[in-house]
Amino acid sequence: ANSINSIATVYNLLGESKKAMSFYQEALTLVRSTGDKPKEISVLNNIGRVYSLFGEKELSLENYEQALKIAKVIGDKESEAQIIANIGTVYDSVGEKQTALRYLEESLILHKAVNNRTGQASTLSNMGSIYDVLGEKKKALDYLHEALQLRRVVDDKDGESSTLNNIGHVYASTDEYQKAFEYFKLALDISKSIGDKTGQATVLNNIGLVHSSLGESQKALDYFNQSLFITQETGDRQGQATTLNNIGSLYYTLGKNEKAVDYLNRSLSLLQTIGDKRGQAGLLTSLGGLYGYLREYNKGLYYCAQALQILDKFDNRNIRAQALNNLGFIYSSLDETEKSLGYYEQALTLLQITDDKSGETTTLSNIGKVYKALGDNSKAISYYNKGLLLARQIEDKYCEARLLFNIASLKHSDGELDIALKFIEEALSIIESLRVKIDIKDLRLSYFSSNQDYYELYVKLLMDIHKQKPSLGYDALALQVSERTRARSLLDTLAEAHADIREGIDRSLLKQEQFLHQRLNRKLEHQVNLLSNKSTSNNSEQLVVLKKEIESINEELQAVEAKIRKQSPKYAALNYPKILNLEQIQKEILDNETMLLEYFLGQDSSYLWVVTKDSIKSFELPKREEIESFVIKLRLLISERSCNLKHETIEERRERIKKADTQYQTLVTKLSNILLGEGLKLKPRLAVVADGILNLLPFAALLDSSGRYLVVNHEIVNLPSASSLSVIRNEKRAPATKTIAVLADPVFSIYDKRVDFLARKVNKDQPLEIADKFQYRSITSCRDVVKLERLPGTRIEAKSILSLVPKEQSFEAIDFEANLSRAIDPEMGKYKIVHFGTHGFVPEDSPELVGLVLSLIDKNGNKCDGYMSFSTIYNLKLPIELVTLSGCETGLGKEIKGEGLLGLIRGFMYAGSKRVVASLWKVNDRSTAELMKHFYHMILVNKLSPATALRKAQLSMLQTKAWQSPYYWASFHLQGEWK
């Protein structure tokens, strides 16, 4: 019986409560057969605890009552006191706090009667925690401090750590964060000294929660990850579930919704496994709110309803309030305002009873939004102001910023523009301050992206004031705000690269970073191989697994990079680049021949600022959705030539393309009129700072006022932002000593004729090469399967380029030599130009993982690492004049709101290239070779700048009948320096 009871206890500690219950029941049967009453009490106690965890209140109380009856019969006062305390915890768990306190008080009297100080301390601690939940903080602290004294008297280190942790929690809930941290540190030190891993994980979690509430997301994540590591190491499923929940909630705050859903679901799965109903209620509530935010309203309603059903047994007021608040949000989103207000009011009452100021702040903000939607602005502002007061009281920076934004939005709608301006500026000050506290690039980027609505409101306010006061320069201020919204990640990283933040870093950390880069590349290459052989039956499942592995490695890599930043003294002293204002743009960026066109796409209206050396004009454009519709249609029409439709005859293909060309001309005329400003006289050079989907638009193929393509009379360059060009120009770089390095025509398959016949026989497991009658420089295709094929045009292109330069001034890597090791060789930094002629890779479900595919096979027929990922490029040292990416869709990537396209162009700019030439769609192999021949002749022979050379090459194509369609010449565009 003792052994079985012990086994059950171990299973219970591991979170396998169902198995534990089975063993406890078996132990109880054996114990009763032996007549061992003390042991029977112990087993009944254990069974009562497990039933409590399952939410089975009646069964739990039934077992405790049996144990209590036996304890009274045999006169075991200590057991009697403990059982009564356990009964109190059951009532506590179902929300009957006063009943719980009565039982705990009775237990305390009995513990004192038998002088059981350990029991007294435990009971006092439990009472303190209940008073904390009831909002009676002083009482809570009195009980907890009394418990702490007793823990120290009996030298109960485990209990002392637990009580210190509880005291820290109370101070955190009363916004006394410094005191909270002091007690948490004491608790953590004791847990470490006695080797209590579970205690350590709990305290680390609580420290993380405080940092999260203070808006210190990076610190919070660090503590949560430490806690998660410990709980995984010890097999503590309950602890893992709690930590996963906290991480998921943090990712939601940072705008990483997909990750948030993943972590919350993992937590829910663990809680369902261990049968923790209370925990499940909290997770279901969080998921309900998240799905509501993602506009999956049915899912949101379902999860919240499931949570409330569980809460009927437990009645946790805080979680119930959160569930009600989430329901209010969902019904508000569905325009059911009466239902919404009903749920919000119920939530608010519960939050005020439990003194949950953080939850109350959120709910007040939500109620204010409903009244604003109803047109009752006076009520709305009243709720906003109450919420703002609370947010400042508890130092909740996220809520404070959001409430300031809500007030600014309301004042804007009331026409009080100057007042609205003050509120939005205060909100943005908080957003910017929180942003710089996040070390992990991906999280900083997603956080910034998720808060772009602040900048959008700010721009709209400034432009509305500009309409009223056109002579006061508010349009210039709006332009500067537009600069603040874009390419901030690029600016940060350029500054880090120039500071060389890896200098003096622990070698083991740098090796770990290198190892993770290699792992990531191998996984990405495997992804390429799977995508190029989709006929394999289980490829879809493998791709799903592989995607998760890639995400996991990428997370680990970013965490290591964050550690490097923390260790780097140069990072600590880093001054980030300034955001340029109008005067600086005119002085530092523009010349007399150049005009800046900067776009800002908004939900209600969009804007264009046209800046020259001595003037600024601004235009209001249609809303984002309308412009997006035009660009999407335009790109589809251009792409008709790249689509290889099965069973289509040559005549049918010609007719389809002719129809698309006609539609294109009509559409491009309309879009050009929208985007180029009414009656605007254009300068010879147009520097375009695009926004959103405009990053995918070939501006060279728009039409001027006379109906000619812009490229005919204008040189077009693209910029991530005007401020980024200033940084690029101010870089100090040693001049390159050689002219050009070319990597082209890699070997992708063992069946390539360049691979020795014997090697083919030895390596039969290599993937088959898939041929296609149309050759494109991409391994994606339109309406067809994925391809990975040889590109003979890149070889012709390479030879043509190299013929223009003396051998000693060039480097040739063709066939097997066009491999990853060559591409990342530091020697590449000695050339002015690096040219890649190969496949681009843009995963549809993970566009941020764009890359180039180099040789996958070596000259002996063996597989080799050939995937050049964004991550690899990002860490190159390539301070050169030009990188040309002569492949398909090499200018694409993941569109991050406010940041632009995160892809190969951005990667090579991080690496140090002044300018990058890349493509916007799937290009034809032959036409691209022709374009590149003209392009490099203009650079290497005629000594033109890359921007001018690209225009001249495009004009040569346009004047050739076979290549007149924009599909053939307009895909490639230049980003960066035009000089």
Salt bridges, closest charged atoms under 4 A:
GLU16 OE1 - LYS19 NZ 3.52
GLU16 OE2 - ARG237 NH2 3.35
GLU40 OE2 - ARG32 NE 2.84
GLU40 OE1 - LYS37 NZ 3.58
GLU80 OE1 - LYS77 NZ 3.70
ASP92 OD1 - LYS97 NZ 2.46
GLU96 OE2 - LYS57 NZ 2.94
ASP132 OD1 - LYS137 NZ 2.55
ASP132 OD2 - HIS169 ND1 3.02
GLU136 OE1 - LYS139 NZ 3.77
ASP142 OD2 - LYS138 NZ 3.31
ASP155 OD1 - LYS157 NZ 3.89
ASP156 OD2 - ARG151 NH1 3.16
GLU160 OE2 - ARG152 NE 2.87
GLU160 OE1 - LYS157 NZ 3.88
GLU176 OE1 - LYS179 NZ 3.88
ASP189 OD2 - LYS185 NZ 3.04
GLU216 OE1 - HIS211 ND1 2.58
ASP222 OD2 - LYS566 NZ 2.36
GLU233 OE1 - LYS197 NZ 3.69
GLU258 OE2 - LYS547 NZ 3.55
ASP262 OD2 - ARG266 NH1 3.88
GLU296 OE1 - LYS299 NZ 3.57
ASP312 OD1 - ARG320 NH2 3.25
ASP315 OD1 - ARG320 NE 3.23
GLU336 OE1 - LYS339 NZ 3.73
ASP355 OD1 - LYS357 NZ 2.78
GLU400 OE2 - ARG392 NE 3.07
GLU400 OE1 - LYS397 NZ 3.60
GLU416 OE2 - LYS411 NZ 3.81
ASP418 OD2 - LYS469 NZ 3.69
GLU426 OE2 - ARG392 NH2 2.58
GLU432 OE2 - ARG484 NH2 3.69
GLU432 OE1 - ARG488 NH2 3.06
ASP442 OD2 - LYS256 NZ 2.91
ASP453 OD2 - ARG402 NH1 3.04
GLU456 OE1 - ARG624 NH2 2.88
ASP464 OD2 - HIS412 NE2 2.77
ASP475 OD2 - HIS466 NE2 3.70
ASP492 OD2 - ARG435 NH2 2.55
ASP492 OD2 - ARG444 NH1 2.93
GLU496 OE1 - ARG565 NE 3.25
ASP500 OD1 - LYS877 NZ 3.75
GLU503 OE1 - LYS570 NZ 2.90
GLU513 OE2 - ARG502 NH2 2.52
GLU549 OE1 - LYS523 NZ 3.03
GLU551 OE2 - LYS547 NZ 2.99
GLU555 OE2 - LYS259 NZ 3.25
GLU561 OE1 - LYS441 NZ 2.65
GLU561 OE2 - HIS517 NE2 3.89
GLU588 OE2 - LYS578 NZ 3.35
ASP591 OD2 - ARG685 NH1 3.52
GLU598 OE2 - ARG486 NE 3.21
GLU620 OE1 - LYS467 NZ 2.86
GLU640 OE1 - ARG656 NH1 2.52
GLU640 OE2 - ARG783 NH2 3.12
GLU648 OE2 - ARG656 NE 2.80
GLU651 OE2 - ARG654 NH1 3.15
ASP661 OD1 - ARG641 NH1 2.91
ASP704 OD2 - ARG708 NE 3.94
GLU715 OE2 - ARG685 NE 2.80
GLU731 OE2 - HIS498 NE2 3.28
GLU731 OE1 - ARG733 NH2 2.16
ASP745 OD2 - ARG754 NH1 3.21
ASP745 OD2 - ARG790 NH2 2.81
ASP745 OD2 - ARG795 NH1 2.84
ASP752 OD2 - ARG754 NH2 2.80
GLU797 OE1 - ARG777 NH1 2.84
GLU797 OE2 - HIS835 NE2 2.76
GLU812 OE2 - LYS799 NZ 3.05
ASP815 OD1 - ARG754 NH1 2.67
ASP815 OD1 - ARG795 NH1 2.41
GLU817 OE1 - ARG822 NH2 2.67
GLU827 OE2 - LYS830 NZ 3.10
GLU881 OE2 - LYS914 NZ 3.78
GLU881 OE1 - ARG915 NH1 3.24
GLU899 OE2 - ARG906 NH1 2.88
ASP925 OD1 - ARG777 NE 2.78
GLU930 OE2 - LYS933 NZ 3.59
GLU930 OE2 - HIS934 NE2 3.33
GLU977 OE2 - ARG729 NE 2.66
